[in-house]
């Protein structure tokens, strides 16, 4: 049984974590996701939806594997590899949607934070509980969460390890929609279809420019916006000048 399953329909790639009983991000699952990197960037794929099998999204990293890691240097190298992959994932200029159909904790939330949009089950719970294990989020949570919910809420979530209810997650902007569990994937697909109805070049630049605002000084962000706006105008809006007519030529004379 594959730990990560994929299904491509009309340009929408659904990636399902299937590592029972808790869909944890084990080394095997992370490697399987990394192997999909060329697929994410392929022309056939126009949007990606991440979801989980059964009734949960992902309960986080496989903490049972951590004691088996030889030493600190090996752990840091593994973390760097995951950081690099998640950063690549977050840079994909196509809509990435986390269809969070249940529990979403730790590394599961860090994966979801790489996505542009998050849709949560009304019975789901979401959080970064690493502090309760004597750890901190290690796959980007301390950096991406403040960029989504603000420093104050991120500090509260990370320092307490408390999980949020769906309505709390919606109120602080961590998720974009809360729907019944059975409708999470359908809603995510419908949302992807809505996005894909727009010009693909405009959509890609909208995603890239808006995400860049989280990392760039405003002057650099505005420069990027100007560049993208001009590119899109030239590609999609600009019309060739009309050929001069005999009437216009005589008028100029």
C-alpha positions as CSV (number, residue, x, y, z in Angstrom):
1,X,0.0,0.0,0.0
2,X,1.4,3.4,-1.0
3,X,1.9,5.8,1.9
4,X,1.1,8.7,-0.5
5,X,-1.6,8.3,-3.1
6,X,-2.2,10.7,-6.1
7,X,-5.1,11.3,-8.4
8,X,-5.0,13.8,-11.3
9,X,-8.4,15.0,-12.7
10,X,-8.7,18.0,-15.1
11,X,-5.5,19.5,-13.9
12,X,-6.2,19.1,-10.2
13,X,-3.8,16.7,-8.4
14,X,-5.1,15.3,-5.1
15,X,-2.3,14.0,-2.9
16,X,-3.6,11.8,-0.1
17,X,-1.5,10.9,3.0
18,X,-2.3,7.3,3.8
19,X,-0.1,6.2,6.7
20,X,-2.5,4.7,9.2
21,X,-3.4,4.9,11.9
22,X,-2.5,8.6,12.3
23,X,-1.1,9.6,8.9
24,X,2.2,10.7,10.4
25,X,4.9,12.2,8.3
26,X,7.4,9.3,8.6
27,X,10.7,9.3,6.7
28,X,9.0,7.1,4.1
29,X,6.1,9.6,3.7
30,X,8.5,12.6,3.4
31,X,10.5,10.8,0.8
32,X,7.4,9.9,-1.2
33,X,6.3,13.6,-1.1
34,X,9.8,14.7,-2.3
35,X,9.6,12.2,-5.2
36,X,6.5,14.0,-6.4
37,X,8.3,17.3,-6.8
38,X,8.7,17.0,-10.6
39,X,5.0,16.2,-10.8
40,X,4.0,19.3,-8.9
41,X,5.9,21.5,-11.4
42,X,4.6,19.6,-14.5
43,X,2.4,21.4,-17.0
44,X,-0.3,18.8,-16.5
45,X,-0.8,19.9,-12.9
46,X,-2.5,23.2,-12.5
47,X,-3.4,22.9,-8.8
48,X,-2.6,20.6,-5.9
49,X,-4.8,19.5,-3.0
50,X,-3.3,17.8,0.0
51,X,-5.6,15.7,2.2
52,X,-5.5,12.7,4.5
53,X,-7.1,9.2,4.3
54,X,-9.9,8.2,6.6
55,X,-10.9,10.8,9.2
56,X,-7.7,12.7,9.8
57,X,-5.3,14.9,7.9
58,X,-2.0,14.3,9.6
59,X,-1.0,14.0,13.3
60,X,2.5,15.3,12.7
61,X,6.0,13.9,12.3
62,X,6.7,10.3,13.4
63,X,8.1,11.0,16.8
64,X,9.0,7.4,17.3
65,X,11.7,7.7,14.6
66,X,13.4,10.6,16.4
67,X,15.2,8.5,19.1
68,X,16.7,6.4,16.4
69,X,18.5,9.3,14.8
70,X,22.2,8.9,15.4
71,X,23.2,12.4,16.6
72,X,22.4,16.1,16.4
73,X,24.3,16.6,13.1
74,X,22.2,13.9,11.4
75,X,19.0,15.4,12.8
76,X,20.0,18.9,11.6
77,X,20.8,17.6,8.2
78,X,17.4,15.8,8.0
79,X,15.6,18.9,9.1
80,X,17.5,21.0,6.5
81,X,16.4,18.6,3.8
82,X,12.7,18.9,5.0
83,X,13.0,22.7,5.2
84,X,14.4,22.8,1.6
85,X,11.5,20.6,0.3
86,X,8.8,22.6,2.2
87,X,10.3,25.9,0.9
88,X,10.3,24.5,-2.7
89,X,6.7,23.4,-2.1
90,X,5.7,26.8,-0.9
91,X,7.2,28.5,-3.9
92,X,5.2,26.6,-6.5
93,X,3.2,29.2,-8.5
94,X,0.1,27.1,-8.6
95,X,-2.8,27.0,-6.1
96,X,-1.9,24.7,-3.2
97,X,-4.9,23.8,-1.0
98,X,-4.8,21.8,2.2
99,X,-8.1,19.9,2.5
100,X,-7.9,19.3,6.3
101,X,-10.4,16.5,6.9
102,X,-9.6,16.0,10.5
103,X,-6.8,16.2,13.0
104,X,-3.9,18.4,11.8
105,X,-1.1,18.7,14.3
106,X,2.7,19.5,14.3
107,X,4.3,18.6,11.0
108,X,0.8,18.2,9.5
109,X,0.1,21.8,10.1
110,X,3.6,22.8,8.9
111,X,2.7,21.0,5.6
112,X,-0.6,22.8,5.5
113,X,1.1,26.2,6.1
114,X,3.1,25.7,2.9
115,X,-0.3,25.8,1.1
116,X,-1.9,29.0,-0.1
117,X,-5.3,28.0,1.2
118,X,-6.6,25.7,4.0
119,X,-10.1,24.3,4.3
120,X,-10.9,22.6,7.6
121,X,-13.5,20.0,8.7
122,X,-15.9,21.3,11.3
123,X,-14.8,18.4,13.5
124,X,-11.1,19.0,13.0
125,X,-8.6,20.3,15.5
126,X,-5.4,22.1,14.5
127,X,-2.3,23.1,16.4
128,X,1.5,22.8,17.1
129,X,1.8,20.8,20.3
130,X,5.6,20.2,20.1
131,X,6.2,22.2,23.3
132,X,4.4,19.4,25.2
133,X,7.1,17.0,24.1
134,X,9.9,19.4,25.1
135,X,10.5,20.5,21.5
136,X,9.5,23.3,19.2
137,X,8.1,23.1,15.7
138,X,11.0,22.1,13.4
139,X,9.6,22.1,9.9
140,X,8.9,25.8,9.5
141,X,6.1,26.3,12.0
142,X,7.9,29.0,14.0
143,X,8.4,31.0,10.8
144,X,5.3,30.4,8.7
145,X,2.6,30.5,11.4
146,X,3.4,34.2,12.5
147,X,3.2,35.2,8.8
148,X,-0.4,33.8,8.7
149,X,-1.9,34.6,12.1
150,X,0.4,37.3,13.4
151,X,3.1,37.2,16.0
152,X,0.8,37.3,19.1
153,X,-1.5,34.3,18.1
154,X,1.5,32.3,16.9
155,X,3.3,32.8,20.2
156,X,0.3,31.7,22.1
157,X,-0.2,28.6,20.0
158,X,3.5,27.6,20.0
159,X,4.3,28.4,23.6
160,X,1.2,26.6,25.0
161,X,0.8,23.8,22.5
162,X,-2.9,24.3,22.6
163,X,-5.1,23.2,19.7
164,X,-7.6,25.5,18.1
165,X,-11.2,24.6,17.4
166,X,-12.4,25.1,13.8
167,X,-14.1,28.3,14.6
168,X,-11.0,29.7,16.4
169,X,-8.8,28.7,13.4
170,X,-11.3,30.5,11.1
171,X,-11.4,33.6,13.3
172,X,-7.6,34.1,13.4
173,X,-7.2,33.5,9.6
174,X,-5.4,30.2,10.0
175,X,-8.0,28.5,7.7
176,X,-10.2,30.0,5.0
177,X,-13.3,27.9,5.3
178,X,-14.9,25.4,7.8
179,X,-17.2,22.8,6.3
180,X,-18.6,19.4,7.2
181,X,-16.0,16.7,7.1
182,X,-17.6,14.9,4.1
183,X,-17.6,18.1,2.1
184,X,-13.9,19.1,2.7
185,X,-12.5,17.5,-0.4
186,X,-15.4,18.5,-2.6
187,X,-15.2,22.1,-1.4
188,X,-11.5,22.1,-2.0
189,X,-11.9,20.9,-5.6
190,X,-14.7,23.4,-6.2
191,X,-12.5,26.2,-4.9
192,X,-9.6,25.0,-7.1
193,X,-11.8,25.0,-10.1
194,X,-12.9,28.6,-9.3
195,X,-9.3,29.7,-9.2
196,X,-8.4,27.8,-12.4
197,X,-11.1,29.6,-14.3
198,X,-8.9,32.7,-14.2
199,X,-6.0,33.4,-16.6
200,X,-3.2,31.1,-15.5
201,X,-0.4,33.7,-15.9
202,X,-2.3,36.2,-13.8
203,X,-3.1,33.6,-11.2
204,X,0.5,32.5,-10.9
205,X,1.8,36.0,-10.5
206,X,-0.9,36.9,-8.0
207,X,0.1,34.0,-5.8
208,X,3.8,34.8,-6.1
209,X,3.5,38.5,-5.5
210,X,1.2,38.1,-2.5
211,X,3.4,35.5,-0.9
212,X,6.5,37.6,-1.5
213,X,4.9,40.3,0.7
214,X,5.6,38.1,3.7
215,X,9.3,38.0,3.1
216,X,10.3,41.1,1.1
217,X,10.7,44.7,2.2
218,X,7.7,46.7,0.8
219,X,9.9,48.5,-1.7
220,X,11.1,45.2,-3.2
221,X,7.5,43.8,-3.1
222,X,6.2,46.8,-4.9
223,X,8.9,46.5,-7.6
224,X,7.9,42.9,-8.1
225,X,4.2,43.9,-8.3
226,X,5.0,46.6,-11.0
227,X,7.0,44.0,-13.0
228,X,4.2,41.4,-12.9
229,X,1.5,44.0,-13.6
230,X,3.4,45.2,-16.7
231,X,4.1,41.7,-17.9
232,X,0.4,40.8,-17.6
233,X,-0.7,44.0,-19.3
234,X,1.6,43.3,-22.2
235,X,0.5,39.7,-22.4
236,X,-3.2,40.0,-21.8
237,X,-4.4,43.6,-22.2
238,X,-2.3,45.4,-24.8
239,X,-3.8,45.5,-28.2
240,X,-1.9,46.3,-31.4
241,X,-2.3,49.9,-32.6
242,X,-4.8,50.2,-35.5
243,X,-3.4,50.6,-39.0
244,X,-3.6,54.2,-40.2
245,X,-6.5,54.7,-42.7
246,X,-6.4,57.0,-45.7
247,X,-8.7,59.4,-43.9
248,X,-6.4,59.7,-40.9
249,X,-3.3,60.1,-43.2
250,X,-5.0,63.0,-45.1
251,X,-6.0,64.5,-41.8
252,X,-2.4,64.5,-40.6
253,X,-1.3,66.1,-43.8
